[in-house]
Amino acid sequence: MASNRGQGGIQQLLAAEQEAQHIVNAARSAKMARLKQAKDEAAKEIAEYRSQMELEFQKKVAASSGDSGANVKRLELETEQKIKHLSTEAERISSDVVQMLLKQVTTVKN
């Protein structure tokens, strides 16, 4: 009878071990499923964020390219004003420069 009880205890231990193994396997499967689900959710969020950022970038590019015509006109106007300023300054000081050059060329130094 003692051996019967011993074998019954062994059978109980084996059954408990198998049950524990099933529980561990189920937990692993649940963990892997949750991990896959989390990866899928993260990929979806990344795709949404990327598309949102791309849309904002396209809006900025469109706004700046529409604005570039105004920038080109502004730069052309500034350039024209600078050229006029330099031309008037050159006319104003050209006679002085010619006189200075003539003086330097005609002066003899020992």
Secondary structure, 3 states (H helix, E strand, C coil): CHHHHHHHHHHHHHHHHHHHHHHHHHHHHHHHHHHHHHHHHHHHHHHHHHHHHHHHHHHHHHHHHHHHHHHHHHHHHHHHHHHHHHHHHHHHHHHHHHHHHHHHHHCCCC
